[in-house]
Amino acid sequence: MMQRKIRLRLDEVKAFVTAASKCDFDIDVCYNRYTVDAKSIVGVLGLDLTQPLTVSYNGYDPEFEKEINRLALAS
């Protein structure tokens, strides 16, 4: 299970959800006690986008990895 911390701005949500939707594996986005499907634009928009989010997934897609790397927070 991969976990990455990202920061999403409102104008980046559509590109993130589009990249996630093209994957054939489950992707979750978590903040505090809330977990939503990354393929749901309504779910992602319901999270607090001012805070770091945790993305959890169990698969590999080069386009999704590129999007995650663009949004990733430095560890």
N, C-alpha and C positions, 0 to 999 in steps of 0.2 A: 504494500500500500504506500503510494507516494503522497506526501503532504508538502504543500508549498504555501508560503505566506505571500499574499498579493495586496495591492492597493488598487481599487477600481474607482475611476471617476465616472460621473454620469454619462459622459460622451463616449466612454469606452465599453459600456455594458453590452451594447448590441454586437460589437465585434467579438467580445468574449463569449457571449451566448451562441453566436453563430459558429465559432470555432468548436465549442463544446458539443453542439448539436451534430456535428459531422463525425464525432467519435462513436464507436460501437461498444463502448464500455461506460459504466456509471461514473458520474462526476458529481461530487457534493461540494457545496460552499457552506462554510460554517462561520458563525460569529456568536460568541457566548454560547447560549443554549439553543440557538436556532440553527437548523440545518436545512438547506434547500437544494433542489436539483439545479445544477449549473445550466441545464438545457432549458430552463424556464425563465424567460425574461421577467415575468411578473414576480417570481420568487426572488430572483437576484435583486430586483429593484426594491423589494421589501426589506432588504438588509440595510444596516447602517453603513453607507458607503464612505463615511468619514473615518472609519476604523479599519485596521488591517483585517483581512479575511483569510481563512484557511481553506485551501482547495485540496480535496482528497480524491484520489483516483487510482484505479488498478489496471492500467493499460498504457499503451504508447501510441501516439499519433504525432508525426513531425510538425504538422501545422499547429496543433494544440500546444505542443511544447514551445514553439516559437512565440505564441501568444502569451503563455505563462511566463516565459523568460522576460518578455517585454514588461510585464506587470509586476514581476517579483520584487519583493523587498530585499535589501541587502541583509544578510544574516550576520 
